[in-house]
Amino acid sequence: MRTGGRCKRRFNTIGHRAEVTSLAARYQLPAVYPYRQFAELGGLLSYGFDRLDNWRRAAGYVDRILKGEKPADRSGPSGDQI
């Protein structure tokens, strides 16, 4: 059993996600990926933020600021969103 493997992200892995997940599966390497799309292609799991949800929340914050709310007065995310 091999342990201690690590892949530094020096290239665009999201563009090659099908190849990356298939190689990890072929060589039976457990891998944790940064984005959900890798897990949807058969990767073991992804652990990271939801990019689409971040954009939605950002749009809501911008809307509230444009309506006059001060950025310092806005509330942060609730505990279940972290």
FIZA-858267 format. One record per residue (C-alpha): residue in three letters; x, y, z. Coordinates in steps of 0.02 Angstrom, whole numbers, padded with zeros to 5 digits, always signed. Example, Ala and Ser with C-alpha at 12.3 -4.5 7.8 and 13.67 -1.06 7.14 Angstrom:
2
ALA+00615-00225+00390 SER+00684-00053+00357 
//
This chain:
82
MET+00000+00000+00000 ARG+00067+00169-00050 THR+00043+00316+00065 GLY+00098+00496+00074 GLY+00056+00544-00105 ARG+00026+00724-00146 CYS-00009+00822-00302 LYS+00032+01006-00307 ARG-00086+01105-00412 ARG+00024+01189-00541 PHE-00090+01168-00690 ASN-00274+01185-00728 THR-00345+01023-00658 ILE-00527+01074-00684 GLY-00499+01070-00872 HIS-00431+00893-00859 ARG-00549+00827-00726 ALA-00604+00674-00825 GLU-00424+00620-00852 VAL-00373+00655-00672 THR-00517+00556-00596 SER-00497+00410-00716 LEU-00310+00397-00682 ALA-00339+00400-00495 ALA-00469+00263-00512 ARG-00359+00158-00628 TYR-00213+00162-00505 GLN-00329+00144-00354 LEU-00274+00308-00276 PRO-00393+00383-00150 ALA-00406+00566-00194 VAL-00494+00718-00123 TYR-00534+00848-00254 PRO-00561+01035-00240 TYR-00723+01045-00339 ARG-00887+00951-00347 GLN-00867+00912-00533 PHE-00729+00787-00493 ALA-00841+00688-00376 GLU-00980+00691-00506 LEU-00860+00606-00627 GLY-00824+00465-00505 GLY-00695+00542-00390 LEU-00694+00485-00209 LEU-00751+00651-00136 SER-00733+00838-00151 TYR-00698+00954-00007 GLY-00714+01136-00044 PHE-00831+01281-00058 ASP-00981+01289-00172 ARG-00930+01414-00305 LEU-01106+01443-00369 ASP-01171+01474-00193 ASN-01033+01602-00163 TRP-01085+01698-00319 ARG-01267+01696-00263 ARG-01223+01761-00091 ALA-01109+01895-00164 ALA-01251+01956-00274 GLY-01363+01970-00121 TYR-01231+02070-00027 VAL-01206+02188-00175 ASP-01394+02212-00188 ARG-01407+02258-00005 ILE-01260+02379-00017 LEU-01334+02463-00171 LYS-01497+02485-00075 GLY-01403+02584+00058 GLU-01348+02457+00187 LYS-01172+02488+00251 PRO-01052+02342+00223 ALA-00997+02350+00405 ASP-01176+02326+00464 ARG-01213+02169+00363 SER-01228+02004+00452 GLY-01116+01857+00412 PRO-01168+01682+00360 SER-01257+01571+00484 GLY-01171+01420+00559 ASP-01250+01296+00439 GLN-01180+01389+00288 ILE-00999+01377+00342 
//
